[in-house]
């Protein structure tokens, strides 16, 4: 019988037969043997399928009814129920951790735990441990009589203490170790073996054992020493919230507390809370002024605070420090004070300027909230999703910013309890996380400046989340442009922006035709763009004219593509016959005439950019410099730079395109390339001053495109 049929037929029912404990353990052992043959195989990530979405449990384990495994029903989310089981096998590690478990009645089943980070012992629960699963989902696993308990939400499963009273008497063996000293020693051993999750577990048991013992000076001293050990271990795991709490709990009131403040400062630094970090580090220095490590950390923290305050960065040094294998996460702070988040008339919340900004100004520079070092496109989305889930579990303070982002249609399924602490862990709904990732992440190269090189591959893209930048709304002709250096997002103004004005970005490179680009926006983000360009095209340009433009665009592109150009390099046309040039020129003129003057006199004419660029290259190839300049000017005007003259003989100021072109100009690297070609044409015509002005404007534009000043010659590499 097909798996889909079994699911449908048995949905909501207790299975007629489950595999016995002996059968389950036998099959499980064969999987473990295969795992042992490939211990270093990369671990896949199970990304959620949104059509299968279900909410995370928000109940306390003690508020649900504990049921035996024998009552689990197929394809059912057992709301209001829970299970308490003992792990009776080693874990099989794949996309998740699969173990065989047993309840107090001797029933056995398969438990698959997904979306646990490497910092959690639940990513591979050791044999002999006890776990509780809240509101378990029981599913058919594809084979005959093959079922399993599937835990997608990391907060739906709890690792229980061995002495937890919720463990049934029939399962209870008592603690494996009895004293706090024994648990601390076990933690020390795990730490030396670099099994940090187990070390944290043992130190936690040690602290609980301290609470169970008589409180005296010796016990308190031991307890504070264990807090120190657990704090340092949590720092290594990147669990900064817990590391900070443990560090502060380890304080004794003595001068030796400098270590506690040092660890608290390092944890705060890991959370990018530099002001708090400075305060703790200064407390550490007050207690131990000679501590070189503290002083070094303090100086590093002050450098981040200067960046946050001034927006002054050594971008060339940051670029030089990048290494695709080891250094994509730069040690820099976020400069955000030029912008603020508030309600937008366009879509929900948006970013707004807090002061007047000029074209080219740094609008903000933000360090990624979350960004994995994975530049393989087929793996980048899964890597970001896995990192988001792990960090939200490891550092609950992130929930305050990350979980406020728009998760798409899944928003209707949320309870409002996501991110709150229940049973000692934050509620993390993986479907909400995936919705947020899908609607708010950015694709990025290692460095935008390197990605402008003709020789750079276009497909090496990572994905990351920048919470502040995620609040920016889309505009097809935005007033800012973003660039990347490792995990730093640099936003610069493409034209002057007034204080209080909303700041926009372009979500993706836009299509020339309004209906096509808005179809993409609806499918990807669920909105129809109402920017200056789209609104005027939609309301003032007739449907009939739009269809005629489509036909004319198809005809001119067909003619151009007989001798295509590479839009990244500008090369590929070669020496073009006069007849071919005349054909494209005629078709481009027909397309131009299909743009109503009353609509497009103040708008870019995006459909004309490719044919005009083609004509620039065609005339360059024939060394017809006057015509190359003529069509180069048209390229800029078609990008919406209305200060550009119609005639190639007119003197003009190229830098004015950034300040005198209105709200519908579109800045791209192709504008920089266009200015360089104009400079070449003017120089060939003996107009040296105009050539120099164009180069200066291109250099300024390249700074906007790449985020910082760079040599234009990079575009030729």
N, C-alpha and C positions, 0 to 999 in steps of 0.2 A: 504494500500500500504506500502511495506517495506521501512524503513528509507533510505537504500542505494539506492533504486529505486527513491525515491523522490529527493534525492541529485543529482542523475545523470540526471533525467528528468528536474529539475528546475535550474540546474547549469547555472549561467550567466543570469538568468531571474528574474524579479520582481515577488515576490510570488503572486499567484492569490488571496489569502486572508491572511491577518495577523490578529492575535487576537487584539481585541479592547483594549483601555486603561482600560475600566472597567473589561474586562476579565483578562487582565494581572495583574491588581492590586488584583483581587479576588484570583487568583492562588498564587500570591506572598505572600499574607497574610497567606495562609495555610502553606507555607514553613516557614514563620517567626514564627508561633505558634509552629511548630515542633522544630525549633531552640531554642525557649525559654524553651522548656522542657528539653533540654540537653545543658545548657550554657557552661559547662566545657569540652565538648567533644573535643578530640584532632583534630586539624585542618589538614586535609590531604594536600598533595602537588601534584599539577598537573605537572608531569614531561613531557617534550616535546617528541613527537614521531618524530624521525628524518625523517621518510618518509613523514611527513606532513610539513616539514620545509619551512619557508618563511622568508625573511629578514625583519629586523626592519626598520621602517621609519626613514629616515635621513633628512626629510624636516622640515622647520619651519612651524608652524601652519598657519602663515600668507602668506605662499607661496602655499598653497593648496586651491582648490575650495571647499567652504563649500556647502554641498548639504543637502536636507531634508531627513529624515528617509525613506520617501516613495520611494526614488530612489535607496535604497540599493538592490543589487541583490544577489541571493543565491550563496553560495560557491564561493564568489568573494572577492579578495583583491582590494579595490578601490584605485588604485594607482593615486596619484595626487589629491585625494579628501579628504575631512574631514567632520566631523560633530561637531556641538556645541549643547549640550543638557543640560537640567536641570534635576536633580535627584528628582523624585516625590514619592519615597518610602524609607523606611529604608532599609539598606542592609541585604541580606541573606548571611551569612558567611559560606562557605564550603571550597572546594579546592581553590575557589576564592571568590570574592565579587560580588553578583548579585543584581542589582537594576533595577527598572523601570524608564525609562527616557522619556523626552518629548522634542520635538523641537518647534521652534517658530510657526509652522503651526498647532500645536495640535496633530501631529503624535506621537504615543508612541511605545516603543519597549523595549526589555530586553537587558541590558548591563552587560556582565560578564567580570570582571577585574581580571586577574590572576597575580601571581608572584610579588605581592607587599609585602614588609616586614612589620612587626608589627610597625616599626618606621614611616610608611607613613600613612597619613590620607586616602590615596587611597585604603588601605587594607579594608576599610569599609566606603565608601563615605557617609557622613551624608545627610539626606533628605534636599533639598533646595539648595544644592551646584550645581555649574556648572562645567562641564568637556568638554574638546575637545578631540576627538579621530582622530589621523592622519592616513590616508590610512586604514580605518577600514576593518576588515574581517567579513563578514556576513555569518552565517552558519545555516543550518537546525539543530534543536536541538533534533530530534528524534520523537517528537509527531506530531499530526496533526495540521497544521498551526502554528507550534511552531518554531520560529526562534530567533536568538539572535546575537548581536554584540559581538564578542569574541576578547578580547585584551590579547594576550599572552606576548608581549614585554612590560615591564613596562614603557619604555620611549615613547610608542605610545599614552599614555593617559596623559593629563595635567589637573590638578586642577586649574581652573581659579579664579582670584580675582573677587569679586562681581562687581567691577567697570571696569572690563576689557572691552575695547571698542569692542572686537570681539563678545561679547554676544549681540544677536539681541535685538532690543528695545522691541519686544513683550514679551521676556522672562525676561527682566531686571526689577528687583524690587528695585534696589538701595541697597546700603550696609545695612546690618542688624544693624550695629553700625556705628557711624559717626566719632568719634574723636579717636585720638591715645590713649588717656587715657582710653576710653571705651574698645578699643581692648586690651590694656594692662591688664586691670582688668579682662577681659574675659580669657586672657591667664593665669593670676595668678590663677583664679578659676579652670581652667582645670588642671593646674599643681598640685594644692592641691588635686585634685581628681585623680591624677596620670594618667591623660589622656594626656600623653606627646606629641603625634602627634598633637592633637588639640591645645595644648599650643603653639607649634611651629607655627602652622598656624595662631593663633591669634596674636602672637608676630610679625609675618611677616606682617600681615595686619596693625598692629600698626606702624611698621616702614614705610610702604608705606604711611600711613596717615600722619606721621611726614613730609614726603617729600612733601605732598600736602598742608601742613600748612605753615604759615609764619615762616621763619627761624629766630629765635632769641635765646637768651641764654637759655630760658626755654625749647624750642623745642629741642635744641641740647642736653641739659642735659637729657631730657626724652629719646631721641633717644639712647644715649649711655647706659642708664640704661636698656633699652629694649634689646640692643645687649648683655649686660651682662647676662640677664635672658635667652635669647635664646641660648647663648653659653652654659650655665650650663645645660639647657634642652637637647641640642644636645649631650652633654657629656653623659648624662644618657641614651640616645638612641643609643650611639655608633656611632654617626655621627661625627667622629673626624675631617674630613676636614672642615665641616661647623662650628663646635665648635671652631676650631682654628681661622678661618676667623672672626667669630663674636667676639671672645675675643680680637683680635687685633683691630677690628673696634670700640671697646668700650673704647679705651684709650683716656684720656683727657689731658695728659701731666703733671698730678699731681702725687704725691707720691702714691695715691690710685690706680695707674695703676698696682701695684704689683698683684692685683687680676686678671687683664687681662693677665699678663704674666704667672701667676700661671695656669690659665685655658688653655692658649696656650701651656704651657709645658705639662700639663696632656693630652691634645689632641694629641700632637706630640708623647708622650709616648704610647698612644693607637694605633698609627700608626707604632710603633716600630722605630720611628725616634729619636733615643736616643741622638744623637749629637745636633739636633735642640732642643729637649726637655731640655737638659742641659743648652743651651744658654738662653732660656726663663726663666727657673727656677733661673738661676744666676741673671738675670735682676730683677726678683721678690725679691730675697734675698737682692740685692743692695738697693732696695726701702724699704724693710721691713725685716731687718736681724733677727728680733725676731719671725717671723712667723714659728711656729713649723711644721705646715702641709707642708709648702714649703720646709723646711729643710729635712723633712722625704722623700718627693718626690724626692728631689735632690740627697739624698744618695742612694735611690733606682735606680735612673737613672745612677749614677756612677757605681753601681754594674753591670748593664747591659753593660755599655761601657767596663768595665774590662773583662767581658766574651767575648765580641766581639773582643777585642784586644788579649787576651791571650789564649782563649779556655780552661780556667780553670773553672771547674764546680764541685760542690759538688753533684755528682750523687747519692750517698746513701741518702742524705737529700732530693733530688728531688723525689726519689722513695718513701721515707717515707711520703712525703707531698701529694702523689696522693690519691684521693678519687673518686671512680667511679661515685658518685652522684654530688659532688660539686667542685672537684678540679682536673680536667683533663687538664686544661689550666695553665701550670706552668709559673711563673713570671721569665722568663730567656730570655737572648738575644741570637742572632745567631752568631756563630763563623764560618766565611766563608773565611778568608784571605788565607787559604792554597790552594784555588781553584779559577779558573776564568772561565767565559763562553766565548767560541769562536767557530768559525765554525769547524765542524768535517768532516772528510773524510767518516764517516760512515753514519750518518743520521742528516742532518741539523746542529744544534748547539750541543755542548757537554760541559762537564766540564773537565778542565785540571789542573794538579797540578802546583802550583806556586813555589814549592820547593821540594827537595828530601824528601820522606816520607818512614819510615821504617814500616815493618809489625807490626800491632797493634796500630800504631799512629792514633790519631784522625784526620780524613780527614776534616770533617766539622761537625758542630752541628747546626741544623736549627730549629727555631720555626715555627710552621705551619702558613702559610699565612691564611688558613681557615680550620677549623676542628670542626664540631659540636660534642657535647657530646651525641652521639647516637651509641651504640654498638650492637643494634639489626640489624643483617645483612639485613633483609627484608626492613628496613627503612633507613639504613645508606646512601645509594646512594641518595635517595630523600632529606634527610636532608642536605647533602653536596651541592647538586644542589641549594636548596632553600637558603642556606647561601651564596653561591657564588653570586647569583642574587641580594640578598638583599645588601650585602656588596659593590658590584660594583655600586649599586644605591646610597647607603648611603655615600660611600667614593670613589669618582671618581678617586682619586690618585692611587688606586689599579689597574686601567686599564692599566697603563704603564707597569706593570710586568705581570699581569694575562692574559691579552688579547693578549700577544705576544706568548703564548704557542700554540702548535699545536692542532687545533680542528678537525683533521681528514678530511674526504672528504668534509665536509661542508665549508672548506676553500675557495672552488671555488665560493661560494655564497656570500662571504663577499664584502662589499663596500669600506672598509678602513676607514669609518667614525665611526666605533664602538669605544665607549669610549669617543668620543668627546662630548662637551656640546652643545646641541641643545634645544632651548626653556627652558634654565635654568636647564636641567637635562642631565645626560650622556646617550648616546645611548647604551642600553644594549640589545643585541640580545640573547634571551634565548636558541636558537638552537646552537649558537656559544658556549655559556657557557656550555651546556650539552656536546658538542663535546670535549671541553677542559677537563671537568670533566672526561669523559669516557677514554680519552687518557693519562691523566696525574695524576690521583689521586692514592693514596696509601691506601691499606687496612692495618689496624694496631690493635694490642691488646692494652689494657691499658698500659701494660709494657711487653716488650719482655722477660725479665728475669722471670716474673711470668708465661708467656706462655710456658716456657720450662719445667715447672713442669708436670709430667705425669698426675696429677690430674686436671690440668687446662682445661677448655672447649675450644675446637678448634673453636667454632662458634661465640664467642663474639668478633666481629670485627667492628671497626668504619672505616670511610673513611675520608681522609683529603687531602689537597693540600699543597705541599711544593714547591714553585716556583723554588728555586735554585736547589733542588734535581731533579725536573722534567726535567732539562736539561741533566741529565745523560743518556747516551745511554746504551742499553742492551748488555750484553755479557753472554753467558752460563757459562763461567768460569771467573767471574769478579775479579777485583783486590780490591774490597771493599765489605763490608757487612753492611747492615743497621739494626739498632735496634731502639726501641721506648720507650720513657718515657712520658706518657701523650701525649701532642702535640709537643714534642721535638723529632726530628729525629737525630739519632747519626750514623755517618758513620765512619767506621774504615777500615784501610788498611789490607787486608788479606795477602799481600806480599809486598815486597819493591816496591816503585813507584818512578820513576825519575821525576825531574822537567820538565814540558812540556809534560809529558805523559798524555794521555786521561784516565779519571777515569770512570770506568764502574760499573754498578750494574746489578743484575739479576731481571728482571721485575716480574717473577713468578718462583716458583720452576720448574726446567726443567724436561722434560721427557727423559727417557734413550735413545730412538730411535730418530735419527736426523729428519726423515721425519715427525714424529708425533709432535715433538716440534715446527718445523718450520711451520706446518699447523696452530698451535695455534697462532704463531706470526703473520702470514698473516691475520688470521681472527680478531685478537684482535687489532693489531697495523699497519697492512698493510705493513710489511717488512719481508724479509727473512734474518735470522741471518747469518752474514759472519764472526763470531768470529773464533779464532784459531781452536777450536774444530769442529764447524759446517763446516767450509771451507775445512778442511782436510778430514772429513768424507764424505762430498759431492763430492769432486773432486778425492780423492785417493782410496776410498773404493767402490768396484763395487756394482751395483744394485743387482746382483745375491747374493753376499755375505750378503748384507743387508737383503734380504728376508730370507736367511738361518738363520741369527741371530734372526730374528723375530720368526721363527718357534722354534728355540732352546730355546729362552727366554720364549716362551709360555709353552714349555715342562717343563723347570726347575721351573718356577713359579707355575705350576700346582702341581708338586711334593712337593714344599715347602709349598704350601697353604693347603696341607692335615694336616699340623701342623703349622699354621701361627704364625708369631711373630708380636708383636706390635712395629712398627718402632720408636714410641715415647718413649716407656718404655724399649724395648729390651726383654720383657717377652713374654711367651706364648708357647715356644717349649716343655719344660719339658724334661722328659727322653725319648729320641728317640731311637728306635731299630737300631742296626747296619745296618740292611738291608736298612732302609730308608735313613740313612746317606750315605751309599755307593751309593744309587740311585742318590741323589742330588749331591754328589761329582762327579759322572760320568757325569751327565748332565751339571754340571757347567764347567767341563774340556772340554766337547765338545763345549760349548758356548765360552769358552776362546780361543779355537783353531780357532774359526771363526773370530777372530780379527787379521787382517793382521799385522804382526810384523812391517813392514815398515811404517805402518800408526799409529799404536797404541803404539809404544814404547815411544812416547812422549805425549800421550793423556790419559785422564781418560777412563776407560772402565765401563761406567755407568750401562750397563746391568748386570754386574757381582756383583754389590754392594749388592743387596738383597740376592742372594743365598749365598754369602760369609758371610754376617751377620747371615744368618740362620745357616750356619755351625758353626760359632762362638758360637751361643747359644746352638746348639746341643751338641757340645763338652764341653761347660761349664756345661751343665746339667749332663753330664757323668763324670765330673771332669777330663777330659782329657786336662790338662792345656797346654801341649805342642802343641796339635792340635788347641786349642783355640787361642793361640798366633800366630800360623802359619796363620790361616785364618784372624785373626785380622790385621796382617801385609798386607795381600792381600786386605782387605777392604780399608786401607789407600792408597795402591798403585792404587786401582781401582778408588779412588777419585782423582787421578792424582798427588799424593805426591811421586815423583820419587826418593827422597832421602831415602825412606824407603827400607830396605834390603829385599831380597827374602827369606832369611833363618832366622828362629827363634833363631838360636844360635849366630847370629852376634851381637856384641855390636854396638850401634848407638846412635845418639843424636836426640831424638824426636823433640826438639825445631827447628831443622833444616828444618822441613817440611814447615815452614813459610818463609824461606829465600832461600832454595836451591832446590825448586821443579819446577822451570820454570813457564811459563805463563799459564799453563793449569790445575792447581790444583783447586779443588772445595771445598771451606770451608762451612761446615754446622754444625749444632748441633750434627749430627750423627758422625762427626769426633771427637768431644769432647767425645761422648759416647764410640767411638772405642778406644780412648786413655785410658780411664778409665778401659775398659775391658782388654786392654793389661797390664795395671798396675796390675790388679788383677791376671792375668795369670803369669806375671813375679814374683810377690810376692809369689804365690803358688809354683813356681819352685825354690824359694830361691834366686832369683836375685833381691835383695832389691834395689840396686842402679838403675837398669833399671826401676823398678817400680816407684821409686821416680821421675825419669826423665819424665816418661810418665804422672804422675800426674801434674808435673810442666807445661808440654806442654798442657795438658788438661785445666789447670787453665788459661793459657794464651789464648788458643782458646776460652774458655768460656767468657773471657773478650771481645774478638772480637764479638762473637755471641750476647751477651747481651748489649754491649755498654760500660760497666764499670766492674770493678772487683767485682766478686760475689763468694759466697761459692759454690763449686761443689756439695755439698750435696743437693742443691735445686733440682737437677736433680732426686733425689730419692723421692721427696715429692708429 
